[in-house]
Every structure is written in structure tokens, then in C-alpha cells.
């Protein structure tokens, strides 16, 4: 099963997997490895990639170059990697949305899920439900009661098709409340809309909200993971708040083009687990709920398939299609 990385135990196991076997031909890698990140420089997954890269480089004996390819909600990066040779020299670091949500939203994607080999989970993070602090609510239950009493759907900041929007759809299904999607461009815009009372709430990552929550400019009601986060210890999980069906952490994982030889897969996964054990994300990301986790390809593949099924059920139930 997936587990938080234990530095000594996992490092020792992975080091054993990396050790050359007697008589084996160690022909990989012989040139630099490219780690394609489907997000902008400075973003959470980019920070993760740049924390892992130097440890991977030390383990594998070749340069590991981070290549940010953004656009179309990670489709640009996934399409690019799907076109590369399955030789282990091009990898994709992306979020759960790429293979669990996006395939249900678009009929003609330029890549297929089957074109990728899941290698390992890398990190889990958490979203939170934030609301306008001027609302007369301090818990999820109070927000639900408030929304039910409104004569019209309650507006919330949501870009259709993203995990944050689908978390709102989960809330609607679990509680029966009516919400009105209001699109926005970037987290600062959503924050301004809440502080102006243009929208009542949003789901978003925790990092950009900590200062606003501490200052009382925005209120945090619950986080989507299975534990509270150090940066906002007073904010309960959705399960603690009485809404376990809303719990859904997001994650980042490592993928390769399908068909990479098994010995290369094993070496990549082992090196990545060492990197997870040794990487330093910094106290800030850990306080925001980031948790490094690794697993084996078979387990990761099953996890991706299961989550794709759950998101697919939700997306079909609301009749959502973007193209």
C-alpha cells in the first residue's frame, strides 16, 4: 500500500534495487534525462521537480533537466511526452487531473491514457473550502444551511472541469445545495471576489490563502485531506466536519511513455524513492499539507485507475463535457 516515505528504510531498499547485479549490463542511463513538468516555474509541482532532480541526478549519474511545458490544463505536456520514445529519457510530472479528470471531459484528446506507464506517486496535497468571512457561517454545516436558505443558487468561484470545481460538485451532491459557477483567472481573482462578496466560497490550494485566513480576510472551513495541516491547525478535515464524501486530496505523480523496459522502470522508481526520502521541500510546503509519498508502479496504476473511475462517475452524473 502507499505510505509516507521513511528515509532510512526506503532509502536502503531503493539503494539495494539500484545496485548492479553480477553480470548485468548497466546500459541506462547514458545521457541526460528530461523531467517534463506540466505547470509553470515556481508552482508547487515545479518546486517538487526541482527538489527531486539533484537527488535523481546523483542516483542515476546523469543530468536531470526540468522542462516546464504549460498549456491546456496539462494537455500540452502530456501530448509531448506521449510522442517520445519509451526509453526512460523523457518523464512526465503531472497532477491527478491529467489522467483522472481530463479524459472524461474531452472526447478527442491528443493522447490516450494507455500511452503512459505510471511509475510512482510523488506527493499528496490538500485543497480547502474557503468562504467570504462576512457570511454568518463558521463551519461547513453552517455554510450548507446558509446555502439552503437562499432563494437562488449560491455563487462560488470555480473554473469548470478542474478538481476545485469538481469538489464543489461533490459538495452539491452530498448536501443538495445549489451553487452557481463563477469563472475566474487565477487565485488572486478568486480571493478578491470573495473579499468583495461577489462569491460566497471557493475550493483552492492552501498555500496562497494562509496569510489571508490568519488576517481574517478569508475564512477556511475544512481541508480535503485525511489530516489537518500545520499551517492552519484549527481548520478541520471534511470528515471531522461531518462530510466524509468530500474528502479528496490531490496528488502529483511520475509517468513515462508506455513501453519503457522493465529494468529501466525499476531503476527509475528506485532512484525516485531515494529522491523522495532525501528531498527537502521546505517547512512552508510541509506546513501547507504537502506529503511526500511513494509506491510501486502496479499500485500506482491501480490507484490512478480507481480515481479515474470515481471522477468519471461524478462527471457523468452532472453531464459535464468540455469538448
Secondary structure, 3 states (H helix, E strand, C coil): CCEECCHHHHHHHHHHHHCCCCCCCCCCCCCCEEEEECCCCCCHHHHHHHHHHHHHHHHHCCCEEEEECCCHHHHHHHHHHHCCCCCCCEEEEEEHHHHHCHHHHCCCCCCCHHHEEEEEEEEEECEEEEEECCCCCCCHHHHHHHHHHCCCCEEEECCCCCHHHHHHHHHHHHHCCCEEEECCCCHHHHHHHHHCCCCCEEEEECHHHHHHHHHCCEEEEEECCCCCCHHHCCCCECCCCCCHHHCCCEEEEEEEECCCCHHHHHHHHHHHHHHHHHCCCCHHHHHCCCEEEECCHHHHHHHHHHHHHHHHHHHHHHCCCCC
